[in-house]
Amino acid sequence: MAKKVGFILNKAPLESPGARTLYHLAVGSLGRGHEVWAYAHQEGVYQLLRNQHLPDSEEGSPSSWWQALLARGVRVVCNELCARSRGVDGKESMLEGVTMGNPADLAQLLEHTDQVLCL
């Protein structure tokens, strides 16, 4: 039976556990037929920036992992207040497909979610 799996992010891209951990967990969940979403707040908003220049690993970069998840239909929401308070200008600064939201959006996502992991 398909489940709804959510990830709440509050860490910058290279902190541990980071984007790579989320990517592999999300891909595994998608492979089992689960619906996946992610909500970024606090320092986690930096994970979704469009023009990041972070070091690639053998598995790619955080931006490439997020783009792959967005392409697979993962809903990604960024807390707009957290982004703006860090000097991020909102949707224009985010990867294509990221939506801006607020804690009410997080509450709505959580309402029908079976499993949540905070990273």
C-alpha positions as CSV (number, residue, x, y, z in Angstrom):
1,M,0.0,0.0,0.0
2,A,1.4,3.4,-1.0
3,K,2.2,5.8,1.8
4,K,2.9,9.5,1.9
5,V,6.4,10.2,3.1
6,G,7.6,13.7,4.1
7,F,11.0,15.3,4.8
8,I,11.5,18.5,6.8
9,L,14.8,20.1,6.2
10,N,16.5,22.6,8.5
11,K,20.2,22.2,7.6
12,A,22.3,23.8,4.8
13,P,23.3,21.6,1.9
14,L,26.7,20.3,3.1
15,E,25.7,19.7,6.7
16,S,25.2,16.1,7.8
17,P,22.8,14.5,7.2
18,G,22.3,16.5,4.1
19,A,20.9,16.5,0.6
20,R,22.5,13.2,-0.4
21,T,20.8,11.4,2.4
22,L,17.5,12.9,1.6
23,Y,17.9,12.1,-2.1
24,H,18.6,8.4,-1.5
25,L,15.8,8.1,1.0
26,A,13.3,9.9,-1.3
27,V,14.4,7.8,-4.3
28,G,13.9,4.6,-2.3
29,S,10.4,5.8,-1.2
30,L,9.5,6.7,-4.8
31,G,10.7,3.3,-5.9
32,R,8.2,1.7,-3.5
33,G,5.4,3.7,-5.0
34,H,5.1,6.2,-2.2
35,E,4.3,9.9,-2.6
36,V,7.1,12.1,-1.4
37,W,7.2,15.7,-0.3
38,A,9.9,18.0,1.3
39,Y,9.5,21.2,3.3
40,A,12.6,23.5,3.8
41,H,12.9,26.0,6.6
42,Q,15.6,27.6,8.7
43,E,19.0,26.9,7.1
44,G,17.4,24.3,4.9
45,V,16.2,27.0,2.5
46,Y,19.7,27.2,1.1
47,Q,19.4,23.6,-0.2
48,L,16.9,24.8,-2.9
49,L,18.9,27.8,-4.3
50,R,19.0,27.9,-8.1
51,N,22.6,29.1,-8.6
52,Q,24.5,27.1,-6.1
53,H,28.2,26.3,-6.8
54,L,28.8,23.5,-4.5
55,P,31.4,20.8,-5.0
56,D,30.2,17.7,-6.9
57,S,30.8,14.3,-5.5
58,E,30.9,11.0,-7.4
59,E,27.1,11.1,-7.2
60,G,26.6,14.7,-8.4
61,S,25.7,17.9,-6.5
62,P,22.9,18.9,-4.2
63,S,21.3,20.9,-6.9
64,S,21.3,18.0,-9.3
65,W,19.7,15.7,-6.6
66,W,16.9,18.3,-6.0
67,Q,16.3,18.7,-9.8
68,A,16.0,14.9,-10.2
69,L,13.5,14.7,-7.3
70,L,11.5,17.6,-8.7
71,A,11.5,15.9,-12.1
72,R,10.1,12.8,-10.5
73,G,7.1,14.7,-9.1
74,V,8.3,15.3,-5.5
75,R,6.5,18.4,-4.1
76,V,9.1,20.7,-2.6
77,V,8.0,23.7,-0.5
78,C,10.3,26.4,0.9
79,N,9.3,28.5,3.9
80,E,9.1,32.0,2.4
81,L,9.7,33.9,5.6
82,C,12.8,31.8,6.4
83,A,14.1,32.5,2.8
84,R,13.5,36.2,2.9
85,S,15.0,36.6,6.4
86,R,18.2,35.1,5.0
87,G,18.3,37.5,2.0
88,V,16.9,35.0,-0.5
89,D,14.5,36.8,-2.8
90,G,11.9,34.1,-3.0
91,K,10.8,32.0,-5.9
92,E,13.1,33.6,-8.5
93,S,16.1,32.4,-6.5
94,M,14.9,28.8,-6.1
95,L,15.2,25.8,-8.4
96,E,12.4,25.5,-10.9
97,G,9.4,23.7,-9.4
98,V,10.0,24.8,-5.8
99,T,6.9,26.5,-4.3
100,M,7.0,29.1,-1.6
101,G,4.9,28.4,1.5
102,N,4.5,28.9,5.2
103,P,3.9,26.8,8.4
104,A,0.2,26.4,7.4
105,D,1.3,24.6,4.3
106,L,3.5,22.4,6.4
107,A,0.5,21.6,8.6
108,Q,-1.5,20.7,5.6
109,L,1.2,18.4,4.3
110,L,1.5,16.7,7.7
111,E,-2.2,16.1,8.0
112,H,-2.2,13.1,5.7
113,T,1.4,11.9,5.9
114,D,2.3,8.5,7.1
115,Q,6.0,9.0,7.8
116,V,8.1,12.2,8.4
117,L,11.9,12.5,8.7
118,C,13.5,15.7,9.9
119,L,17.0,16.3,8.5
